[in-house]
Amino acid sequence: MATVRLDKQYVPLQRGGKVIAHKTAYFGSIYVGLPHPQRFSVVFDTGSGHLFVPSSACASPTCLKHKRYNRHASLSAVDIDHSGAEVKGDATERDQVSIAYGTGEILGEFVHEVVCLSEHRESSYENHSSWKQHADCVKLRAITASEMTEEPFINFAFDGVVGLGLGALAVDPEFSYFGQLAKAGMLPELRFGFFLSMQDSVPSEISIGGHDERRMSGELRWAEVVQPELGYWQVNIKGVKIGGVALPLCETGKCVGIVDSGTSLVGVPSKSIRDIHWKLARKISGDPSQVDCRHVGGPEVVIDLGGFEISLGAEDYSRPTAMRVESNSSGQVQVVCRASLLPVDMAADGGNPLTWILGEPVLRKYYTAFDWHKQEIGFALSKQPSPSEAIEENTHNVLGAPSTIPQAPVSLQI
């Protein structure tokens, strides 16, 4: 099993020269090409299906902010078209693909390339199969981006994305990173697991080839993936309660939840978001100059996944910064704590209108394991490091804590 450290980045969102919120992202390293691997920082995203890195052919301001893949520096790369056929070096035109993400888009070409989770330097590349001796390496079809939209890529430190969605999210099975790892038969288990740290000073992790019991409190409880042919890590939601009261929205049993490591919020069906906001809002007495709403009690959100439940408290779903509402008539101020939620409208694309997104708040509270073979997702309460363990782990954290106290996080939806 290989474990990749994930560093967390906060990007401030400003309005009127004031920081009102932060976007967040978790990313780790991969190494592309041989004999001299090129290191890239990437988001490991369960909500998409392709691996892309910026290309040296891209000279836009967005690409220039990132490490770019130099095709000519890699002897293991093979230029291919969309079908996987090799493209000759004298070709004047190349197939291209446009990949849309939640808040951005890339345009790129195809390459068949070796990707590893750790650095394996070779003195030469005479043996074209040398990478196969490393269990953390795989050869797959990747996308080298010649265009990247500013949002969300220009402000984040990560260079690219490794899609960990099920095979149906990829144009072809050979584009699926974990699918190709599974096909190679080198992993001890066809499984990966996420640990998201609640402490900015302690790095998060993704384990490839199994799950890490050190990061769990209790046993994993498993939920079956429904409609895996759609490519999403999607589970049935049997019901949702807020403050002990069932939401009529999910009483029919038709709600589903997509577990998405590339979304920093909990997403709720857009037609019900106003009602859910009201149910999660809390009034604060007086007019305190500062209040952290994560420390103000609120109704518990309980999600029934069939056979077991997961829950989120106010500390998980709240915007840290309260809202001040001033009455036009009396001039009195009411301070209100609110939830930070993402509206989801899958129906616009022909999907289920009762889709929830179980993003970062769920993955932070629960260790999540994704079983590729059984197509199940396991949940166990996350075991956070003790203060002494946190100090030890912090010595390996190169990013450190953010320089400003994070305000309300907003969605980074990859």
C-alpha positions as CSV (number, residue, x, y, z in Angstrom):
1,M,0.0,0.0,0.0
2,A,1.3,3.5,-0.9
3,T,0.4,6.5,1.1
4,V,0.5,10.0,-0.4
5,R,0.6,13.1,1.8
6,L,-2.0,15.7,0.9
7,D,-1.3,19.3,1.7
8,K,-4.2,21.8,2.2
9,Q,-4.3,25.2,0.6
10,Y,-6.6,28.1,1.4
11,V,-7.3,30.7,-1.3
12,P,-8.9,33.9,0.0
13,L,-12.1,35.1,-1.7
14,Q,-12.3,38.9,-1.6
15,R,-15.2,41.3,-2.1
16,G,-14.7,45.0,-1.7
17,G,-11.1,44.5,-0.6
18,K,-12.2,42.3,2.3
19,V,-11.6,38.6,2.7
20,I,-15.1,37.0,3.1
21,A,-14.3,33.4,2.6
22,H,-11.7,30.8,1.6
23,K,-11.6,28.1,-1.1
24,T,-9.8,25.0,-0.1
25,A,-8.1,22.1,-1.9
26,Y,-6.1,19.0,-0.9
27,F,-3.3,17.9,-3.2
28,G,-0.4,15.5,-3.3
29,S,2.4,14.5,-5.7
30,I,2.8,12.2,-8.7
31,Y,5.7,11.6,-11.0
32,V,5.3,11.5,-14.8
33,G,7.7,10.1,-17.4
34,L,11.0,8.3,-17.4
35,P,14.0,8.2,-17.1
36,H,13.8,11.6,-15.4
37,P,10.4,11.8,-13.7
38,Q,8.6,15.1,-13.7
39,R,6.9,16.0,-10.4
40,F,3.4,17.4,-10.4
41,S,1.0,18.4,-7.6
42,V,-2.5,17.0,-8.2
43,V,-5.9,16.8,-6.6
44,F,-7.1,13.1,-6.2
45,D,-10.7,13.6,-7.3
46,T,-13.3,10.9,-6.9
47,G,-15.7,13.0,-9.0
48,S,-13.9,12.8,-12.3
49,G,-12.3,10.2,-14.5
50,H,-9.2,11.5,-16.2
51,L,-5.6,12.4,-15.3
52,F,-4.4,15.7,-16.7
53,V,-1.3,17.8,-16.3
54,P,-0.5,21.2,-17.9
55,S,1.5,20.9,-21.2
56,S,4.6,22.9,-22.0
57,A,2.8,23.9,-25.2
58,C,0.4,26.0,-23.0
59,A,1.7,29.5,-22.5
60,S,-1.4,31.1,-21.0
61,P,-1.1,32.9,-17.7
62,T,-2.9,30.1,-16.0
63,C,-0.5,27.4,-17.3
64,L,2.5,29.5,-16.5
65,K,1.5,29.5,-12.9
66,H,2.1,25.8,-12.8
67,K,4.6,23.1,-13.5
68,R,4.2,22.0,-17.1
69,Y,4.8,18.6,-18.7
70,N,7.7,18.5,-21.1
71,R,6.9,15.8,-23.6
72,H,10.4,15.9,-25.1
73,A,12.0,15.2,-21.7
74,S,10.2,11.8,-21.4
75,L,11.4,8.7,-23.3
76,S,8.5,6.7,-22.0
77,A,5.8,8.8,-23.6
78,V,3.9,7.9,-26.8
79,D,1.8,10.5,-28.5
80,I,-1.7,9.0,-29.3
81,D,-5.0,9.9,-30.8
82,H,-8.3,9.6,-29.0
83,S,-8.5,5.8,-29.9
84,G,-5.1,5.1,-28.5
85,A,-3.3,4.7,-31.8
86,E,0.2,6.1,-32.0
87,V,0.6,9.5,-33.7
88,K,3.7,9.9,-35.8
89,G,6.2,12.6,-35.0
90,D,5.6,14.4,-38.3
91,A,1.8,14.7,-37.8
92,T,0.6,18.3,-38.3
93,E,-2.7,17.9,-36.5
94,R,-3.6,16.2,-33.2
95,D,-6.9,15.0,-31.7
96,Q,-8.0,17.1,-28.8
97,V,-10.5,16.7,-26.0
98,S,-12.3,19.2,-23.8
99,I,-13.0,18.1,-20.2
100,A,-15.4,20.1,-18.1
101,Y,-15.1,20.2,-14.4
102,G,-17.5,21.6,-11.8
103,T,-16.0,25.1,-12.0
104,G,-13.6,25.0,-14.9
105,E,-12.5,23.4,-18.1
106,I,-9.4,22.2,-19.9
107,L,-8.5,21.4,-23.5
108,G,-5.7,19.0,-24.3
109,E,-4.0,16.2,-26.3
110,F,-3.4,12.6,-25.5
111,V,-0.3,10.8,-24.4
112,H,0.4,7.2,-23.3
113,E,2.7,7.7,-20.3
114,V,4.1,6.2,-17.1
115,V,2.8,7.7,-13.9
116,C,4.2,6.9,-10.4
117,L,3.4,7.9,-6.9
118,S,7.0,8.1,-5.9
119,E,10.2,9.1,-7.7
120,H,12.0,6.3,-9.6
121,R,15.0,7.7,-11.5
122,E,16.5,5.5,-14.2
123,S,20.0,6.0,-15.6
124,S,18.6,5.2,-19.0
125,Y,15.4,3.9,-20.6
126,E,16.6,1.0,-22.6
127,N,14.3,-1.5,-20.9
128,H,10.8,-0.1,-21.8
129,S,9.3,-2.4,-19.1
130,S,11.5,-1.3,-16.2
131,W,8.6,0.7,-14.6
132,K,6.6,-2.5,-14.1
133,Q,8.8,-3.6,-11.2
134,H,7.4,-0.7,-9.2
135,A,3.9,-1.4,-7.7
136,D,3.2,2.3,-7.5
137,C,3.7,2.9,-11.2
138,V,1.2,2.4,-14.1
139,K,1.1,3.3,-17.7
140,L,-2.1,4.9,-18.9
141,R,-3.6,7.4,-21.3
142,A,-3.3,10.9,-19.9
143,I,-4.3,14.4,-21.1
144,T,-1.7,17.2,-21.5
145,A,-3.6,20.4,-21.2
146,S,-2.9,23.1,-23.8
147,E,-5.6,25.3,-22.4
148,M,-6.9,25.8,-18.8
149,T,-9.6,28.2,-17.6
150,E,-8.5,30.7,-14.9
151,E,-11.2,29.5,-12.6
152,P,-10.3,27.5,-10.6
153,F,-6.8,26.7,-11.7
154,I,-5.0,30.0,-11.7
155,N,-5.1,30.6,-7.9
156,F,-4.5,27.1,-6.7
157,A,-1.1,25.5,-6.2
158,F,-2.0,22.2,-7.6
159,D,-1.0,21.6,-11.2
160,G,-3.4,18.9,-12.4
161,V,-6.0,16.3,-11.4
162,V,-6.0,12.5,-11.0
163,G,-9.6,11.3,-11.6
164,L,-10.5,8.5,-9.3
165,G,-14.1,8.1,-10.4
166,L,-15.4,4.8,-11.7
167,G,-14.5,3.7,-15.2
168,A,-17.6,5.1,-16.8
169,L,-16.4,8.7,-16.1
170,A,-13.4,8.2,-18.5
171,V,-13.6,8.4,-22.3
172,D,-12.0,5.0,-22.4
173,P,-11.0,2.5,-19.7
174,E,-7.3,3.1,-20.4
175,F,-7.7,6.7,-19.2
176,S,-8.8,5.5,-15.8
177,Y,-5.9,5.8,-13.3
178,F,-7.1,3.4,-10.7
179,G,-8.7,1.1,-13.4
180,Q,-5.2,0.7,-14.9
181,L,-3.7,0.1,-11.5
182,A,-6.3,-2.6,-10.9
183,K,-5.6,-4.2,-14.3
184,A,-1.9,-4.3,-13.6
185,G,-2.5,-6.6,-10.6
186,M,0.2,-5.1,-8.5
187,L,-1.9,-3.7,-5.6
188,P,-2.5,-5.7,-2.4
189,E,-6.1,-4.5,-2.5
190,L,-8.3,-2.8,-5.1
191,R,-9.1,0.0,-2.7
192,F,-8.0,3.5,-1.8
193,G,-8.8,5.5,1.4
194,F,-8.9,9.2,2.4
195,F,-8.0,10.8,5.7
196,L,-8.6,14.5,5.9
197,S,-7.0,16.2,8.9
198,M,-9.0,18.6,11.0
199,Q,-5.7,20.3,12.0
200,D,-4.1,22.6,9.4
201,S,-0.7,21.7,10.8
202,V,-1.2,18.0,10.2
203,P,-1.1,16.7,6.6
204,S,-4.0,14.7,5.2
205,E,-3.4,11.4,3.3
206,I,-4.7,9.2,0.5
207,S,-3.7,5.5,0.7
208,I,-3.6,3.6,-2.6
209,G,-3.9,-0.2,-2.5
210,G,-5.8,-0.4,0.8
211,H,-7.0,1.7,3.8
212,D,-5.2,2.9,6.9
213,E,-6.6,1.6,10.1
214,R,-4.4,4.0,12.1
215,R,-6.7,6.8,10.9
216,M,-10.0,5.1,11.9
217,S,-12.0,5.0,15.1
218,G,-13.9,1.7,14.8
219,E,-14.7,-0.5,11.9
220,L,-15.7,0.5,8.4
221,R,-19.4,0.3,7.6
222,W,-20.0,-0.3,3.9
223,A,-22.6,1.2,1.5
224,E,-23.1,-0.2,-2.0
225,V,-22.5,2.0,-5.0
226,V,-25.7,2.5,-6.9
227,Q,-25.8,2.9,-10.7
228,P,-22.0,2.4,-11.1
229,E,-22.6,2.7,-14.8
230,L,-22.8,6.5,-14.3
231,G,-19.2,6.5,-13.0
232,Y,-19.9,8.2,-9.7
233,W,-19.2,6.9,-6.2
234,Q,-22.9,7.2,-5.4
235,V,-24.8,5.7,-2.6
236,N,-28.5,5.5,-1.7
237,I,-29.8,7.9,1.0
238,K,-32.7,6.3,2.7
239,G,-33.6,9.5,4.6
240,V,-32.2,12.7,6.1
241,K,-33.1,14.2,9.5
242,I,-32.4,17.7,10.7
243,G,-32.7,18.2,14.4
244,G,-34.5,14.8,14.6
245,V,-37.1,15.8,12.0
246,A,-37.2,13.9,8.7
247,L,-36.9,15.9,5.5
248,P,-39.9,15.1,3.3
249,L,-37.5,15.5,0.4
250,C,-35.9,12.1,1.0
251,E,-38.8,10.1,2.5
252,T,-39.5,8.5,-0.9
253,G,-36.0,6.8,-0.7
254,K,-35.0,8.3,-4.0
255,C,-32.3,10.6,-2.7
256,V,-28.7,9.7,-3.6
257,G,-25.3,11.0,-2.4
258,I,-22.2,11.3,-4.4
259,V,-19.0,11.0,-2.3
260,D,-16.8,13.6,-4.0
261,S,-13.3,14.4,-2.7
262,G,-13.1,17.3,-5.2
263,T,-15.9,19.3,-3.6
264,S,-15.2,21.3,-0.4
265,L,-18.8,21.6,0.8
266,V,-21.9,19.5,1.3
267,G,-24.2,19.9,-1.7
268,V,-28.0,19.7,-1.4
269,P,-30.7,19.6,-4.1
270,S,-31.2,23.1,-5.3
271,K,-34.9,23.1,-5.0
272,S,-34.6,22.5,-1.2
273,I,-31.6,24.5,-0.3
274,R,-33.6,27.5,1.0
275,D,-35.6,25.3,3.3
276,I,-32.5,23.5,4.6
277,H,-30.7,26.8,5.2
278,W,-33.6,28.0,7.3
279,K,-33.5,24.8,9.3
280,L,-29.8,25.1,10.0
281,A,-29.8,28.8,10.8
282,R,-29.2,29.9,14.4
283,K,-29.9,33.4,16.0
284,I,-27.2,34.8,18.3
285,S,-28.3,37.0,21.1
286,G,-26.7,40.5,21.4
287,D,-24.3,41.9,18.8
288,P,-20.9,40.3,19.5
289,S,-18.1,41.7,17.4
290,Q,-16.7,38.3,16.7
291,V,-18.2,34.8,16.8
292,D,-17.1,31.5,15.3
293,C,-20.3,29.7,14.3
294,R,-18.5,26.4,14.3
295,H,-18.6,26.6,18.1
296,V,-22.3,27.6,18.3
297,G,-24.6,24.6,18.7
298,G,-27.0,23.7,16.0
299,P,-29.2,20.9,14.8
300,E,-27.6,17.7,13.8
301,V,-27.9,16.5,10.2
302,V,-28.3,12.7,10.1
303,I,-28.0,10.9,6.8
304,D,-29.3,7.3,6.7
305,L,-27.3,5.2,4.2
306,G,-29.2,2.0,4.9
307,G,-28.0,-0.1,7.8
308,F,-26.1,2.7,9.3
309,E,-26.1,6.5,9.6
310,I,-23.5,9.3,9.2
311,S,-24.0,12.7,10.8
312,L,-22.8,16.2,10.6
313,G,-22.9,18.8,13.5
314,A,-22.7,22.5,13.5
315,E,-18.9,22.3,13.7
316,D,-18.9,20.5,10.3
317,Y,-21.4,22.4,8.2
318,S,-21.3,26.0,9.6
319,R,-19.8,29.1,8.0
320,P,-17.2,30.3,10.5
321,T,-18.3,33.9,10.1
322,A,-21.8,35.0,11.2
323,M,-24.1,37.2,9.2
324,R,-25.3,40.6,10.6
325,V,-28.8,41.5,9.6
326,E,-29.9,45.1,10.3
327,S,-33.6,45.9,10.4
328,N,-34.6,48.8,8.1
329,S,-37.3,50.0,10.4
330,S,-35.8,49.6,13.9
331,G,-32.1,49.6,13.1
332,Q,-31.7,46.6,15.4
333,V,-29.0,44.1,14.5
334,Q,-29.6,40.3,14.5
335,V,-26.5,38.1,14.3
336,V,-27.2,34.8,12.5
337,C,-25.1,31.7,12.1
338,R,-25.6,29.9,8.8
339,A,-24.6,26.6,7.1
340,S,-22.2,26.6,4.1
341,L,-24.0,24.6,1.4
342,L,-23.7,24.1,-2.3
343,P,-26.8,24.0,-4.5
344,V,-26.9,20.9,-6.7
345,D,-29.0,20.6,-9.8
346,M,-28.2,17.3,-11.5
347,A,-31.6,17.4,-13.2
348,A,-30.3,20.1,-15.6
349,D,-28.0,17.4,-17.1
350,G,-30.7,14.6,-17.0
351,G,-29.6,13.3,-13.7
352,N,-31.3,12.6,-10.4
353,P,-32.9,15.9,-9.0
354,L,-32.5,14.5,-5.5
355,T,-28.7,14.3,-5.6
356,W,-26.6,15.3,-2.6
357,I,-22.9,15.8,-2.7
358,L,-21.0,14.4,0.3
359,G,-17.9,16.5,0.0
360,E,-15.1,17.7,2.4
361,P,-17.1,18.0,5.6
362,V,-18.1,14.3,5.4
363,L,-14.6,13.2,4.4
364,R,-13.1,15.2,7.2
365,K,-15.3,13.6,9.9
366,Y,-15.2,10.1,8.4
367,Y,-12.4,8.1,7.1
368,T,-13.7,6.9,3.7
369,A,-12.5,3.8,1.8
370,F,-13.4,3.2,-1.8
371,D,-13.5,-0.5,-2.9
372,W,-13.0,-0.7,-6.7
373,H,-13.8,-4.4,-7.0
374,K,-16.9,-4.6,-4.8
375,Q,-18.0,-1.1,-5.7
376,E,-18.7,-0.1,-2.1
377,I,-17.8,2.9,0.1
378,G,-16.8,2.3,3.7
379,F,-17.2,4.9,6.4
380,A,-15.6,5.0,9.9
381,L,-15.2,7.9,12.2
382,S,-11.9,9.6,11.6
383,K,-9.2,9.2,14.2
384,Q,-7.4,12.5,14.5
385,P,-3.8,12.7,15.8
386,S,-3.3,13.5,19.5
387,P,-1.4,16.8,20.3
388,S,1.9,15.0,20.6
389,E,1.3,13.1,17.4
390,A,0.3,16.3,15.7
391,I,3.6,18.0,16.7
392,E,5.5,15.1,15.2
393,E,3.6,15.0,12.0
394,N,3.9,18.8,11.7
395,T,7.6,18.5,11.3
396,H,6.9,16.9,7.9
397,N,4.5,19.6,6.8
398,V,6.1,22.0,4.3
399,L,3.1,24.3,3.8
400,G,2.3,24.9,7.4
401,A,-0.9,26.6,8.6
402,P,-2.5,29.5,6.6
403,S,-1.5,33.0,7.5
404,T,-5.1,34.0,8.0
405,I,-7.9,32.4,10.0
406,P,-10.1,30.7,7.4
407,Q,-13.5,32.3,6.9
408,A,-16.4,30.4,5.3
409,P,-15.1,27.9,2.8
410,V,-16.7,28.0,-0.6
411,S,-16.9,25.3,-3.1
412,L,-13.9,24.0,-5.0
413,Q,-15.8,21.6,-7.3
414,I,-13.4,19.8,-9.6
